[in-house]
């Protein structure tokens, strides 16, 4: 069995609010000093689900990530958890890609890897929360898709997946669904998978020694017209932090009735409530 897990490095979601800053002109988040980026938590759970599947049925897990050199830390984290191989997809032409561009890059890299049985993605990235790349990736690859998976196994417990079927438990608003999913397929993983395992000490040491191949656009034959900011189908118009300031004004009166009338008058003037007029 060959499982591929697509991961992303993001700013740490636990950044203290005072450390969170934006460059509104460049429309980007300023990396906070002293707080390194981390693997997207949903992608970490996708790695966990792939590891659980391999523990039952053996096989190989390959991790793919798009980014600059700093993204190798996310790849090494997945390797430390137990993934077998990791590849960084790095090219200046990839910068600014939207979900469509990201899916194109990943699909081209998967094509270069060759045969696979399943591709796992996190349900969404915890920075932009779009949740589109996995679905679009399945379209690019021309394979079936199940989203929001909590558990995955091989139907019938076959050791050979090729031409076989996955049994996928998918979370819904009021329960769950179970799908028989023919391989190869794409599965996006939901947080109901639970807490991912912590990398072991030996896993961290082993991951630090591994060579991480870097593939650029030419290596995977990516189409430049499908990647980068100019090819993005959605445009970021404005990036800002909402004003969270609050004002408090005390409404007073000699009696409860007077205070209530004064409050109602202020709300009417502010347009918060409307008065009814009779015919």
Buried (B, 14 or more C-beta within 10 A) or exposed (E): BBBBBBBBBBBBEEBEEEBEEEEEEEEEBEBBEEBEBBBBBBBBBBBBBBBBBBEEBEBBBBBBBBBEEEBBBBBBBBBBBBBBBBBBBBBEBBEBBBBBBBBBBBBBBBEEBEEBBBBBBBBBBBBEEEBBBBBBBBEBBEBBBBBBBBBBBBBEEBEEBEEBBBBBBBBEEEEBEEBEBEBBBBBBBBBBBEEBBEBEEEBBEBBEEBEBEEBBBEBBEBEEEBBBBEBBEEEEEEEEEEEEEEEEEEBEEEEEEEBEEEBBEEEEEEEEEEEEEEE
